[in-house]
Amino acid sequence: MTEIENRLWSKFVYIAIVVASYWVVSILTVFINKALLSSDTINLDAPLFVTWCQCIISLIICVVLSSLSKWFPEYVRFPDGNPYCRESLRKVLPLSLLFTGMIATNNLCLKYVGVAFYYIGRSLTTVFNVIFTYLILGQKTSTNCIACCGFIVLGFWLGVDQEHIAGSLSALGTIFGVLGSLTLSVYSIHMKQVLPKLNQEIWLLSYYNNAYSVIIFLPLMIANGEHVTVYNYDKLGSLTFWSVMMVGGICGFANGYVSALQIKVTSPLTHNISGTAKACAQTVLATYWFNETKTFMWWFSNMIVLGASAMYARLRQLDLTKGYREEKQLLKA
């Protein structure tokens, strides 16, 4: 191999490892969060409190890593930064509001729907990505790509209809799923704009996001009455409960990191498509794990979403390649 081929191969392997890590960590996080949010073993009706605790654990991890990097700089590297200075607030706080909304709606969706339906509930991410890419960045999408988005919406509605026929539809969970898709799309796009202001430091972004989210969640939990629920929770002193919470927090931190890393090494579009494909594998695992039986039309709705998302990714790739070649030819001229 030539030096260029070696570099391309190394880059390909690195991206493949990042995507695989995202899949493993994300699926594990979803299953653990489902156990925390709606299992009979935990039985705590306080989804925002659970999410808040995960943010605290992530924040503690960041603070520990930051301290270790100062004590042992030759072994541990963590970017230096203060989340509570005015400059950091100005740069990152708007993104952190999106981050808080994203993780809150994701967990609220997961509380009310099964892991299998969670895929369909979150399937509109690509559609919202097209809409907000145009509204925020001013980038237009081809007619063929828009048609693919139409099929994604069709698959979503078919999945909702089949869940309704089966008698297991949660309207509230579906609404939170749509809101989760919306906030994820805007967050992915806006993160690309914020990262350069932090010297492309994903660790620093995670540190700031969790530092701000810990504060933002407090009024939300109080407004939702979760402080009373937690105070009356009979397993608050249980070692099992806090062990699962700790594992969930670590997975949440890891998921935030690998998600940001995947966006950094690919693009918001690729991240969304990867998330959709990951959710398909997650759906299959969930139906096996929870011993669920689904109808053909239910599976067909999943196939429509996955097929349309894959076709969208391919068409979008071709459009971007064509645009790059045309721009290159104009520069030569």
Disulfide bonds with the S-S distance in Angstrom:
none
